[in-house]
Amino acid sequence: MIKLITGDFGSGKTSALAALIRADVADGKPACLLVPEQQTVLTEQAMADLLPPSAPLTFEVSNFSRLANTVFRRVGGLSYRYAGPAARTLFMWRAM
């Protein structure tokens, strides 16, 4: 289930978010917090201070790149074969 928390500056969004995550971790429910790339490390540190040591079993902080990798791995695996110059030219020609 996706939970969106909105509100003005200082309205308690962070506290509400932490409470929801704590409750999910306590119940053993999987939880994922999606943050921008620049905020990942800071958020991981903040959540490590707020949550019990067992939290990584059910909780993860993810950014958009990590989320894409997770989806690719679950759906069909990652592939690092990139199109070469000839293939790119053919794709562009076909698109036009």
C-alpha atoms as a printed R data frame, in Angstrom:
   type eleno elety resid chain resno      x       y       z
1  ATOM     1    CA   MET     A     1  0.000   0.000   0.000
2  ATOM     2    CA   ILE     A     2  1.319   3.452  -0.871
3  ATOM     3    CA   LYS     A     3  0.897   6.087   1.798
4  ATOM     4    CA   LEU     A     4  1.334   9.728   0.844
5  ATOM     5    CA   ILE     A     5  1.897  12.300   3.556
6  ATOM     6    CA   THR     A     6  1.376  15.934   2.674
7  ATOM     7    CA   GLY     A     7  1.304  19.150   4.617
8  ATOM     8    CA   ASP     A     8  2.856  22.535   5.166
9  ATOM     9    CA   PHE     A     9  6.290  23.203   6.590
10 ATOM    10    CA   GLY     A    10  6.329  22.307  10.281
11 ATOM    11    CA   SER     A    11  3.036  20.406  10.170
12 ATOM    12    CA   GLY     A    12  4.534  17.150  11.506
13 ATOM    13    CA   LYS     A    13  4.979  15.160   8.293
14 ATOM    14    CA   THR     A    14  8.349  13.743   9.340
15 ATOM    15    CA   SER     A    15  7.048  12.645  12.740
16 ATOM    16    CA   ALA     A    16  3.983  11.036  11.153
17 ATOM    17    CA   LEU     A    17  6.177   9.259   8.614
18 ATOM    18    CA   ALA     A    18  8.516   7.959  11.316
19 ATOM    19    CA   ALA     A    19  5.548   6.704  13.351
20 ATOM    20    CA   LEU     A    20  4.109   4.824  10.353
21 ATOM    21    CA   ILE     A    21  7.468   3.243   9.561
22 ATOM    22    CA   ARG     A    22  8.031   2.281  13.206
23 ATOM    23    CA   ALA     A    23  4.603   0.629  13.319
24 ATOM    24    CA   ASP     A    24  5.263  -1.330  10.112
25 ATOM    25    CA   VAL     A    25  8.680  -2.473  11.351
26 ATOM    26    CA   ALA     A    26  7.191  -3.527  14.694
27 ATOM    27    CA   ASP     A    27  4.523  -5.565  12.857
28 ATOM    28    CA   GLY     A    28  7.116  -7.112  10.546
29 ATOM    29    CA   LYS     A    29  5.518  -5.556   7.462
30 ATOM    30    CA   PRO     A    30  7.805  -4.634   4.578
31 ATOM    31    CA   ALA     A    31  8.256  -0.885   4.166
32 ATOM    32    CA   CYS     A    32 10.168   1.255   1.697
33 ATOM    33    CA   LEU     A    33 10.829   4.981   1.929
34 ATOM    34    CA   LEU     A    34 11.434   6.582  -1.473
35 ATOM    35    CA   VAL     A    35 13.637   9.694  -1.398
36 ATOM    36    CA   PRO     A    36 15.592  11.731  -3.970
37 ATOM    37    CA   GLU     A    37 19.147  10.558  -4.740
38 ATOM    38    CA   GLN     A    38 20.744  13.387  -2.730
39 ATOM    39    CA   GLN     A    39 18.795  12.547   0.432
40 ATOM    40    CA   THR     A    40 19.423   8.792   0.542
41 ATOM    41    CA   VAL     A    41 22.401   8.672   2.909
42 ATOM    42    CA   LEU     A    42 21.015  11.311   5.275
43 ATOM    43    CA   THR     A    43 17.657   9.537   5.431
44 ATOM    44    CA   GLU     A    44 19.297   6.154   6.036
45 ATOM    45    CA   GLN     A    45 21.228   7.644   8.956
46 ATOM    46    CA   ALA     A    46 18.131   9.288  10.425
47 ATOM    47    CA   MET     A    47 16.083   6.087  10.124
48 ATOM    48    CA   ALA     A    48 18.896   4.021  11.676
49 ATOM    49    CA   ASP     A    49 18.711   6.291  14.729
50 ATOM    50    CA   LEU     A    50 14.910   6.012  14.962
51 ATOM    51    CA   LEU     A    51 14.392   2.305  14.288
52 ATOM    52    CA   PRO     A    52 15.492  -0.862  16.088
53 ATOM    53    CA   PRO     A    53 18.564  -2.779  14.861
54 ATOM    54    CA   SER     A    54 16.339  -5.417  13.229
55 ATOM    55    CA   ALA     A    55 14.652  -2.839  10.953
56 ATOM    56    CA   PRO     A    56 16.743  -3.621   7.827
57 ATOM    57    CA   LEU     A    57 15.004  -7.004   7.667
58 ATOM    58    CA   THR     A    58 11.755  -5.326   6.624
59 ATOM    59    CA   PHE     A    59 12.596  -1.675   5.899
60 ATOM    60    CA   GLU     A    60 14.695   0.023   3.242
61 ATOM    61    CA   VAL     A    61 15.388   3.545   2.112
62 ATOM    62    CA   SER     A    62 15.385   3.670  -1.653
63 ATOM    63    CA   ASN     A    63 16.051   6.306  -4.263
64 ATOM    64    CA   PHE     A    64 14.884   6.295  -7.852
65 ATOM    65    CA   SER     A    65 17.948   4.449  -9.181
66 ATOM    66    CA   ARG     A    66 17.757   1.790  -6.472
67 ATOM    67    CA   LEU     A    67 14.034   1.398  -7.055
68 ATOM    68    CA   ALA     A    68 14.586   0.851 -10.775
69 ATOM    69    CA   ASN     A    69 17.297  -1.750 -10.060
70 ATOM    70    CA   THR     A    70 15.022  -3.541  -7.572
71 ATOM    71    CA   VAL     A    71 12.164  -3.680 -10.073
72 ATOM    72    CA   PHE     A    72 14.446  -4.880 -12.875
73 ATOM    73    CA   ARG     A    73 15.904  -7.637 -10.677
74 ATOM    74    CA   ARG     A    74 12.468  -8.879  -9.585
75 ATOM    75    CA   VAL     A    75 10.866  -8.701 -13.016
76 ATOM    76    CA   GLY     A    76 13.582 -10.062 -15.247
77 ATOM    77    CA   GLY     A    77 17.101  -9.173 -14.271
78 ATOM    78    CA   LEU     A    78 19.468  -6.414 -15.200
79 ATOM    79    CA   SER     A    79 21.135  -6.307 -18.557
80 ATOM    80    CA   TYR     A    80 24.215  -4.267 -19.233
81 ATOM    81    CA   ARG     A    81 24.257  -4.726 -22.990
82 ATOM    82    CA   TYR     A    82 24.100  -1.305 -24.529
83 ATOM    83    CA   ALA     A    83 23.374  -0.409 -28.111
84 ATOM    84    CA   GLY     A    84 26.487   0.372 -30.094
85 ATOM    85    CA   PRO     A    85 26.802   3.238 -32.586
86 ATOM    86    CA   ALA     A    86 25.408   1.157 -35.457
87 ATOM    87    CA   ALA     A    87 22.366   0.021 -33.468
88 ATOM    88    CA   ARG     A    88 21.693   3.583 -32.286
89 ATOM    89    CA   THR     A    89 21.817   4.810 -35.856
90 ATOM    90    CA   LEU     A    90 19.359   2.127 -36.937
91 ATOM    91    CA   PHE     A    91 16.997   2.942 -34.055
92 ATOM    92    CA   MET     A    92 17.114   6.659 -34.887
93 ATOM    93    CA   TRP     A    93 16.580   5.964 -38.591
94 ATOM    94    CA   ARG     A    94 13.615   3.704 -37.781
95 ATOM    95    CA   ALA     A    95 12.113   6.278 -35.409
96 ATOM    96    CA   MET     A    96 12.270   9.001 -38.041
